[in-house]
Amino acid sequence: MSNAHTDNDLREVKQLGLWASIASLSYVFWLVGGMELIERLAYYGVKSSAALYAKAPASAGGLGITMGDFGIILMIWAILQTFVPVFTGGVSDRIGYKETIFLSTVIKIAGYLVMAFYPSFYGFLFGAVLLAIGTGIFKPGIQGTLVLATRKDNSSMAWGIFYQTVNIGGFLGPLMAVHLRQLAWENVFFACAAIISLNFLLLLAYKEPGKAERLERNAKIKSGEIQQEALWKDAWRELKKPIVFWYMIVFSGFWFLFNALFDVLPVHISEWVDTSVIVRDLFGPDGTQSGIAQFWLGLDNTGTKVMPEGMLNLNAGMIMTSCFLIAALTAKFRITTAMVAGAVASIVAFLIIGSSNFAWAMVFAIALFSLGEMMISPKKNEFMGNIAPAGKKAMYLGFVMLPQGIGWGLEGYFGPKLYELYASKERFSRQMLADEGMSLDAIAAIPEGEAFMRLVEFTGQNAQLLTQTLYDMHNIGFAWYLIAAIGSFSALGILLYGRWLKGLQAQTPAASMA
């Protein structure tokens, strides 16, 4: 297999220092960072609340569907969003990044508007399809630009800073959603459509790096001087290379783990975690009426509890403020070594989530997961960008989405299913209602999402104590332990992949890092 990577550069180049790297970055780098920030702000405004919107009863403006049904939407969303770049990456390389970024923005606006105007299972599904396709077209153009706007000696810091900048949008989006959805769910979708439109303004200042070379190559192809094979054949040949193929396999498990945190944990927190403990510890028994605190901490409008999006927003907040420091630290290590360490930290976080419903334990788990994410996620782009042959940067960065597509596609379906089977408060509430003597017909007539409210009314018990009773009666953590096990197999695969890659690098002349 050692001769299968002859046109892929496997060498890891010594990186510039922190300030030298920052000073070396061009205006195009910061411009595409701004575009990604805006796109992520809108995207996570919807994505962070999607599970809560699906689970919310129709009487509260939600979809009123089961986690299993939501899993169908997630699976389709995941597969499209992550497999579309495999094809659009090569298209971006050929027709231009600016053109594909413009097209993607139009499609994403349509997706948000469909979600707003059609609040139903199929309306949300179609909106998610448009959003997935638009995102899949958007990513390769942005990331291909970033690769061309950086050098190998500043790539580690560039990807870390880019990832940090992106998470400013990932941080603000959920906070926006928290407060808009408490007024009306459709407000979230309209706001996201307006926000993503701002990218049209940034496109006016965008200048594609390497455009002259692309146009020259296209002219030679048109004249017959260069023969260009069908795009799918080109992509398939690259995918068959062992260094790319095994990358796809070993990282799929990590993306199963990764996406479960964002797809399932918001519902878990909403149903099982008393986040008012955090507010009482920070502000006293009466909470806070400060609008500033309520916004930035993602509190409810009464200022007495942290909303699920606010809890998860610790992830984006940590990345937004400290990712460049982790990038500087991990730049001193082999890429695959940093990835293994990040995977292990994420696995431990899931074990903590499964073992306790104490609010501060959840905060620690999210923080630990975020540390692991900062060690692994920017590295995947740096790694793939470094080994990509000339003229195929966006194609290879499209390949980065393949393991995410496999992992998220499987998690999108099975993650909510596992939760519904082992941790659904709705299902357990219906079981207890039957145990308490309510007729099966009456239970069946309860709208989806309202079973626990009926249980509180039927038993006359305190909602918080009743929640703890249900939690103690069932092994809620089992679903999280299963997800952690999948991540553990992936971590082992990354470790073995790194050792195999090290052997290939030893055969590559002038390898600068062992």
C-alpha positions as CSV (number, residue, x, y, z in Angstrom):
1,M,0.0,0.0,0.0
2,S,3.0,2.3,0.3
3,N,2.9,3.3,-3.4
4,A,-0.8,4.2,-3.3
5,H,-0.1,7.7,-2.0
6,T,2.6,8.9,-4.3
7,D,0.8,12.2,-5.2
8,N,-0.3,12.8,-1.6
9,D,2.1,14.8,0.6
10,L,2.3,12.9,3.9
11,R,4.9,15.2,5.4
12,E,4.0,17.2,8.5
13,V,5.7,20.6,8.3
14,K,7.0,22.5,11.3
15,Q,4.5,25.2,12.2
16,L,5.1,28.9,12.8
17,G,4.6,30.3,16.3
18,L,1.3,31.8,17.5
19,W,1.8,35.4,16.6
20,A,3.8,34.7,13.4
21,S,0.9,32.5,12.2
22,I,-1.7,35.1,12.9
23,A,0.3,37.8,11.2
24,S,0.8,35.6,8.1
25,L,-3.0,35.2,7.4
26,S,-4.5,37.1,4.5
27,Y,-7.7,39.2,4.3
28,V,-9.3,36.3,2.3
29,F,-8.8,34.0,5.3
30,W,-10.7,36.5,7.6
31,L,-13.4,37.1,5.0
32,V,-14.3,33.4,4.6
33,G,-14.1,33.1,8.4
34,G,-16.8,35.9,8.5
35,M,-18.9,34.0,5.9
36,E,-18.7,30.8,7.9
37,L,-19.5,32.7,11.2
38,I,-22.8,34.1,9.6
39,E,-23.7,30.7,8.1
40,R,-23.1,28.9,11.5
41,L,-25.1,31.5,13.4
42,A,-28.1,30.8,11.3
43,Y,-27.5,27.1,11.1
44,Y,-27.1,26.5,14.8
45,G,-30.0,28.8,15.5
46,V,-32.1,26.0,14.1
47,K,-29.9,22.9,14.8
48,S,-29.5,23.6,18.5
49,S,-33.3,23.6,19.0
50,A,-34.3,21.1,16.4
51,A,-34.8,18.1,18.8
52,L,-36.7,20.4,21.3
53,Y,-38.9,21.7,18.5
54,A,-39.7,18.1,17.3
55,K,-40.5,16.9,20.9
56,A,-42.6,20.0,21.8
57,P,-46.3,19.3,21.7
58,A,-48.3,20.8,18.9
59,S,-50.3,22.8,21.5
60,A,-47.0,24.6,22.3
61,G,-46.1,25.3,18.7
62,G,-43.8,22.3,18.2
63,L,-44.1,19.3,15.8
64,G,-45.3,16.9,18.5
65,I,-43.5,13.9,17.1
66,T,-41.6,11.1,18.8
67,M,-37.8,10.9,19.0
68,G,-38.0,8.0,16.6
69,D,-39.7,10.1,14.0
70,F,-37.3,12.9,14.6
71,G,-34.5,10.4,14.0
72,I,-35.8,9.8,10.4
73,I,-35.5,13.5,9.7
74,L,-32.0,13.6,11.2
75,M,-30.8,10.7,9.2
76,I,-31.9,12.2,5.9
77,W,-30.5,15.6,6.9
78,A,-27.2,14.0,7.9
79,I,-26.7,11.9,4.8
80,L,-27.5,14.7,2.4
81,Q,-25.5,17.4,4.3
82,T,-22.4,15.2,4.5
83,F,-22.4,13.3,1.2
84,V,-23.3,16.3,-1.0
85,P,-19.8,17.8,-0.5
86,V,-18.2,14.7,-1.8
87,F,-19.5,15.7,-5.2
88,T,-19.8,19.5,-4.9
89,G,-16.2,19.7,-3.7
90,G,-14.9,18.8,-7.1
91,V,-17.5,21.0,-8.7
92,S,-16.3,24.0,-6.6
93,D,-12.7,23.3,-7.8
94,R,-13.8,23.5,-11.4
95,I,-16.5,26.2,-11.6
96,G,-15.3,28.5,-8.8
97,Y,-15.8,29.0,-5.1
98,K,-17.7,32.3,-5.3
99,E,-20.4,30.8,-7.6
100,T,-21.1,27.8,-5.3
101,I,-21.1,30.0,-2.1
102,F,-23.8,32.2,-3.8
103,L,-25.9,29.3,-4.8
104,S,-25.7,27.6,-1.4
105,T,-26.9,30.8,0.3
106,V,-30.0,31.0,-1.9
107,I,-30.9,27.3,-1.2
108,K,-30.4,27.7,2.6
109,I,-32.7,30.8,2.7
110,A,-35.4,28.6,1.0
111,G,-34.9,25.9,3.6
112,Y,-35.4,28.2,6.6
113,L,-38.5,29.7,5.0
114,V,-40.0,26.3,4.4
115,M,-39.5,25.4,8.0
116,A,-41.3,28.6,9.1
117,F,-44.3,28.3,6.8
118,Y,-44.9,24.6,7.0
119,P,-44.8,23.5,10.7
120,S,-45.3,19.7,10.2
121,F,-43.2,16.6,9.9
122,Y,-43.0,16.8,6.2
123,G,-42.5,20.6,6.2
124,F,-39.6,20.4,8.6
125,L,-38.2,17.4,6.6
126,F,-38.3,19.3,3.3
127,G,-36.8,22.3,5.0
128,A,-34.0,20.2,6.4
129,V,-33.3,18.7,3.0
130,L,-32.9,22.1,1.5
131,L,-30.7,23.2,4.4
132,A,-28.6,20.1,4.1
133,I,-28.1,20.5,0.3
134,G,-27.2,24.2,0.8
135,T,-24.7,23.5,3.6
136,G,-23.2,20.7,1.5
137,I,-22.6,23.1,-1.4
138,F,-21.3,25.9,0.9
139,K,-18.6,24.0,2.8
140,P,-16.1,23.0,0.1
141,G,-16.0,26.5,-1.4
142,I,-15.3,28.1,2.0
143,Q,-12.8,25.4,3.1
144,G,-11.1,25.2,-0.4
145,T,-10.6,29.0,-0.2
146,L,-9.0,28.6,3.2
147,V,-6.6,26.0,2.1
148,L,-5.4,28.2,-0.8
149,A,-5.2,31.2,1.5
150,T,-2.9,29.5,3.9
151,R,0.5,27.7,3.9
152,K,1.6,24.4,5.4
153,D,3.7,26.3,8.0
154,N,0.7,28.2,9.3
155,S,-2.1,25.6,8.6
156,S,-2.4,24.3,12.1
157,M,-3.0,27.8,13.6
158,A,-5.2,28.8,10.6
159,W,-7.6,25.9,11.1
160,G,-7.7,26.5,14.8
161,I,-8.4,30.2,14.4
162,F,-11.0,29.4,11.7
163,Y,-12.7,26.9,13.9
164,Q,-12.7,29.4,16.8
165,T,-14.1,32.2,14.6
166,V,-16.8,29.8,13.3
167,N,-17.9,29.0,16.8
168,I,-18.7,32.7,17.5
169,G,-21.6,32.0,15.2
170,G,-22.2,28.6,16.8
171,F,-22.3,30.4,20.2
172,L,-24.7,33.3,19.2
173,G,-27.1,31.1,17.2
174,P,-28.5,29.0,20.1
175,L,-28.8,32.1,22.4
176,M,-30.9,33.8,19.7
177,A,-33.0,30.7,19.4
178,V,-33.5,30.4,23.1
179,H,-35.3,33.7,23.4
180,L,-37.0,33.8,20.0
181,R,-38.6,30.4,20.5
182,Q,-40.1,31.4,23.8
183,L,-42.2,33.9,21.9
184,A,-43.0,31.7,18.8
185,W,-41.1,28.9,17.1
186,E,-41.4,30.4,13.6
187,N,-39.5,33.5,14.8
188,V,-36.3,31.3,14.8
189,F,-36.7,30.3,11.2
190,F,-37.4,33.8,9.9
191,A,-34.4,35.2,11.8
192,C,-32.1,32.6,10.4
193,A,-33.2,33.3,6.8
194,A,-32.4,37.0,7.4
195,I,-29.0,36.3,9.0
196,I,-27.7,34.0,6.2
197,S,-28.7,36.7,3.7
198,L,-25.8,38.9,5.0
199,N,-23.4,36.6,3.2
200,F,-24.4,38.2,-0.1
201,L,-22.8,41.4,1.1
202,L,-19.5,39.6,2.0
203,L,-19.4,38.0,-1.4
204,L,-19.1,41.4,-2.9
205,A,-15.7,41.7,-1.3
206,Y,-14.6,38.1,-1.9
207,K,-11.8,37.4,-4.4
208,E,-11.1,33.8,-5.1
209,P,-7.5,32.8,-4.6
210,G,-6.0,30.7,-7.4
211,K,-8.8,31.8,-9.8
212,A,-6.3,32.6,-12.6
213,E,-4.9,29.1,-12.4
214,R,-8.4,27.6,-12.4
215,L,-9.4,29.6,-15.5
216,E,-6.2,28.7,-17.3
217,R,-6.7,25.0,-16.6
218,N,-10.3,25.2,-17.8
219,A,-9.2,26.9,-21.0
220,K,-6.7,24.1,-21.6
221,I,-9.4,21.5,-21.0
222,K,-11.7,23.3,-23.4
223,S,-9.0,23.4,-26.1
224,G,-8.2,19.8,-25.6
225,E,-4.7,20.4,-24.3
226,I,-5.6,18.8,-21.0
227,Q,-7.9,15.8,-20.8
228,Q,-10.3,15.9,-17.8
229,E,-12.1,12.8,-16.8
230,A,-15.6,12.6,-15.4
231,L,-15.7,14.1,-11.9
232,W,-17.1,11.0,-10.3
233,K,-14.3,8.8,-11.7
234,D,-11.7,11.3,-10.4
235,A,-13.3,11.3,-6.9
236,W,-13.7,7.6,-6.8
237,R,-10.0,7.1,-7.6
238,E,-9.0,9.4,-4.8
239,L,-11.4,7.7,-2.4
240,K,-9.9,4.3,-3.1
241,K,-6.5,5.3,-1.9
242,P,-5.8,3.5,1.4
243,I,-4.8,6.7,3.2
244,V,-8.3,8.2,2.4
245,F,-10.3,5.0,2.7
246,W,-9.1,4.0,6.1
247,Y,-9.6,7.6,7.3
248,M,-13.2,7.3,6.4
249,I,-13.7,4.1,8.3
250,V,-11.9,4.9,11.6
251,F,-13.4,8.4,12.1
252,S,-17.1,7.3,11.5
253,G,-17.5,6.1,15.1
254,F,-16.3,9.4,16.5
255,W,-18.9,11.3,14.5
256,F,-21.6,9.0,15.9
257,L,-20.5,10.1,19.4
258,F,-20.0,13.8,18.4
259,N,-23.5,14.3,16.9
260,A,-25.3,12.5,19.7
261,L,-24.3,15.3,22.0
262,F,-26.0,17.9,19.9
263,D,-28.9,15.8,18.7
264,V,-30.0,14.0,21.9
265,L,-28.4,15.8,24.9
266,P,-30.7,18.8,24.7
267,V,-33.8,16.6,25.1
268,H,-32.0,14.7,27.9
269,I,-31.3,17.9,29.8
270,S,-34.8,19.2,29.2
271,E,-36.4,16.0,30.6
272,W,-34.0,14.9,33.4
273,V,-31.7,17.7,34.5
274,D,-32.8,20.4,37.0
275,T,-30.8,23.3,35.7
276,S,-32.3,25.7,38.3
277,V,-29.6,24.5,40.6
278,I,-27.0,26.4,38.5
279,V,-29.0,29.6,38.6
280,R,-29.6,29.4,42.4
281,D,-25.9,28.8,42.9
282,L,-24.9,31.8,40.7
283,F,-27.6,34.3,41.6
284,G,-29.5,33.1,44.7
285,P,-32.9,31.4,45.3
286,D,-34.8,34.0,43.3
287,G,-32.7,33.7,40.1
288,T,-31.9,36.8,38.1
289,Q,-34.0,39.4,36.2
290,S,-30.9,40.8,34.4
291,G,-31.6,40.7,30.7
292,I,-27.9,40.6,30.0
293,A,-27.4,37.5,32.2
294,Q,-30.5,35.8,30.8
295,F,-29.3,36.3,27.2
296,W,-25.6,35.3,27.6
297,L,-26.3,32.3,29.8
298,G,-29.3,31.1,27.8
299,L,-31.7,31.3,30.7
300,D,-35.5,31.2,30.4
301,N,-37.5,34.4,30.4
302,T,-38.1,34.1,34.2
303,G,-34.4,33.9,34.9
304,T,-34.8,30.8,37.0
305,K,-33.3,28.0,34.9
306,V,-30.8,27.4,32.1
307,M,-32.4,26.3,28.9
308,P,-30.9,23.2,27.2
309,E,-29.4,25.3,24.4
310,G,-27.8,27.5,27.1
311,M,-26.1,24.4,28.6
312,L,-24.8,23.2,25.3
313,N,-23.6,26.6,24.4
314,L,-20.8,26.1,26.9
315,N,-19.3,24.1,24.0
316,A,-19.3,26.9,21.5
317,G,-18.3,29.4,24.2
318,M,-15.2,27.4,25.1
319,I,-14.2,26.9,21.5
320,M,-14.8,30.6,20.7
321,T,-12.5,31.8,23.4
322,S,-9.8,29.2,23.6
323,C,-9.5,27.1,20.4
324,F,-6.5,29.0,19.2
325,L,-4.7,28.1,22.5
326,I,-5.5,24.4,22.0
327,A,-4.4,24.7,18.3
328,A,-1.0,26.1,19.5
329,L,-0.6,23.3,22.0
330,T,-1.6,20.5,19.6
331,A,0.6,21.9,16.8
332,K,3.5,20.4,18.7
333,F,2.1,16.9,18.4
334,R,1.4,14.6,15.5
335,I,-2.1,15.2,14.1
336,T,-3.3,11.7,14.8
337,T,-2.0,11.8,18.4
338,A,-4.0,14.9,19.1
339,M,-7.1,13.2,17.5
340,V,-6.8,10.2,19.7
341,A,-6.5,12.3,22.9
342,G,-9.6,14.3,21.8
343,A,-11.6,11.2,21.2
344,V,-10.7,9.8,24.7
345,A,-11.8,13.1,26.4
346,S,-15.1,13.0,24.5
347,I,-15.8,9.3,25.5
348,V,-15.2,10.1,29.2
349,A,-17.7,13.0,28.9
350,F,-20.4,10.6,27.7
351,L,-19.7,8.3,30.6
352,I,-20.3,11.2,33.0
353,I,-23.5,12.2,31.2
354,G,-24.8,8.6,31.6
355,S,-23.9,8.4,35.3
356,S,-25.6,11.4,36.8
357,N,-28.4,14.0,36.2
358,F,-26.8,16.6,38.5
359,A,-26.6,19.9,36.6
360,W,-23.0,20.8,37.4
361,A,-21.9,17.3,36.4
362,M,-23.5,18.0,33.0
363,V,-21.6,21.3,32.8
364,F,-18.3,19.5,33.5
365,A,-19.1,16.8,30.9
366,I,-19.9,19.4,28.2
367,A,-16.6,21.2,29.1
368,L,-14.6,18.0,28.8
369,F,-16.3,17.1,25.5
370,S,-15.5,20.6,24.2
371,L,-11.8,20.2,25.1
372,G,-11.8,16.9,23.1
373,E,-13.5,18.5,20.2
374,M,-11.0,21.3,20.0
375,M,-8.2,18.7,19.9
376,I,-9.8,16.6,17.1
377,S,-12.2,18.6,14.9
378,P,-9.9,21.4,13.4
379,K,-7.3,18.7,12.9
380,K,-9.4,16.7,10.4
381,N,-9.5,19.6,8.0
382,E,-5.8,20.4,8.4
383,F,-4.9,16.7,7.8
384,M,-7.0,16.3,4.7
385,G,-5.9,19.7,3.3
386,N,-2.3,18.8,3.8
387,I,-2.5,15.4,1.9
388,A,-4.7,16.7,-0.9
389,P,-3.0,16.7,-4.3
390,A,-2.8,20.1,-6.2
391,G,-6.0,21.1,-7.8
392,K,-8.1,18.8,-5.5
393,K,-8.2,20.7,-2.3
394,A,-11.9,21.3,-2.2
395,M,-12.5,17.7,-3.3
396,Y,-10.5,16.4,-0.4
397,L,-12.1,18.7,2.1
398,G,-15.4,17.4,0.8
399,F,-14.1,13.9,1.6
400,V,-13.7,15.1,5.3
401,M,-17.5,15.0,5.4
402,L,-17.8,11.3,4.5
403,P,-17.0,9.8,7.9
404,Q,-19.2,12.5,9.4
405,G,-21.9,11.5,7.0
406,I,-21.6,7.8,8.0
407,G,-21.4,8.5,11.7
408,W,-24.1,11.2,11.8
409,G,-26.3,9.3,9.4
410,L,-26.2,6.3,11.7
411,E,-26.5,8.4,14.9
412,G,-29.3,10.5,13.4
413,Y,-31.4,7.4,13.2
414,F,-30.2,5.3,16.1
415,G,-29.3,8.0,18.6
416,P,-32.9,9.2,19.1
417,K,-34.0,5.6,18.9
418,L,-31.7,4.6,21.7
419,Y,-32.9,7.5,23.8
420,E,-36.6,6.7,23.1
421,L,-35.9,3.1,24.1
422,Y,-33.9,3.7,27.3
423,A,-34.4,7.3,28.4
424,S,-37.7,8.7,27.1
425,K,-39.6,10.6,29.8
426,E,-42.7,10.5,27.5
427,R,-42.6,6.7,27.3
428,F,-41.9,6.2,31.0
429,S,-44.7,8.6,31.9
430,R,-47.2,6.6,29.9
431,Q,-46.1,3.4,31.6
432,M,-46.5,5.0,35.0
433,L,-50.0,6.3,34.1
434,A,-51.0,2.8,33.3
435,D,-49.5,1.5,36.6
436,E,-51.4,4.3,38.5
437,G,-54.7,3.1,37.0
438,M,-55.4,5.3,34.0
439,S,-57.2,3.4,31.2
440,L,-55.2,2.5,28.1
441,D,-57.6,4.4,25.9
442,A,-57.2,7.5,27.9
443,I,-53.4,7.1,27.7
444,A,-53.5,6.6,24.0
445,A,-55.5,9.8,23.6
446,I,-52.8,11.9,25.2
447,P,-51.1,14.0,22.5
448,E,-47.4,13.3,21.9
449,G,-45.3,15.3,24.3
450,E,-47.9,15.9,27.0
451,A,-47.7,12.6,28.9
452,F,-45.6,13.9,31.8
453,M,-47.9,16.9,32.3
454,R,-50.8,14.5,32.5
455,L,-48.9,12.3,35.0
456,V,-48.3,15.3,37.3
457,E,-52.0,16.1,37.1
458,F,-53.1,12.5,37.6
459,T,-50.9,11.7,40.6
460,G,-50.9,15.2,42.2
461,Q,-47.2,14.8,42.8
462,N,-44.5,17.5,42.5
463,A,-43.1,17.6,39.0
464,Q,-39.4,17.7,40.2
465,L,-39.8,14.8,42.6
466,L,-41.8,12.8,40.0
467,T,-39.0,13.4,37.5
468,Q,-36.4,12.0,40.0
469,T,-38.6,9.0,40.7
470,L,-38.8,8.1,37.0
471,Y,-35.0,8.7,36.7
472,D,-34.3,6.3,39.6
473,M,-36.8,3.7,38.3
474,H,-35.0,3.3,34.9
475,N,-31.4,2.9,33.7
476,I,-31.4,6.3,31.9
477,G,-27.6,6.2,31.4
478,F,-27.5,3.0,29.4
479,A,-28.1,4.8,26.0
480,W,-25.1,7.1,26.8
481,Y,-22.9,4.1,27.7
482,L,-23.7,2.4,24.4
483,I,-22.8,5.6,22.5
484,A,-19.5,5.8,24.5
485,A,-18.7,2.2,23.5
486,I,-19.0,3.1,19.8
487,G,-16.7,6.0,20.4
488,S,-14.2,3.7,22.1
489,F,-13.9,1.5,19.0
490,S,-13.3,4.6,16.9
491,A,-10.6,5.9,19.3
492,L,-8.8,2.5,18.9
493,G,-9.1,2.7,15.2
494,I,-7.6,6.3,15.1
495,L,-4.7,5.0,17.2
496,L,-4.0,2.1,14.8
497,Y,-4.5,4.4,11.8
498,G,-1.9,6.8,13.2
499,R,0.7,4.1,13.7
500,W,0.1,2.8,10.1
501,L,0.4,6.4,8.8
502,K,3.6,6.9,10.7
503,G,5.0,3.9,8.9
504,L,4.0,5.4,5.5
505,Q,5.7,8.7,6.5
506,A,8.9,6.9,7.4
507,Q,9.0,5.8,3.7
508,T,8.3,9.4,2.4
509,P,11.5,11.3,1.7
510,A,12.3,14.4,3.7
511,A,9.6,13.7,6.3
512,S,10.1,16.4,8.9
513,M,8.1,14.8,11.8
514,A,8.0,11.2,13.0
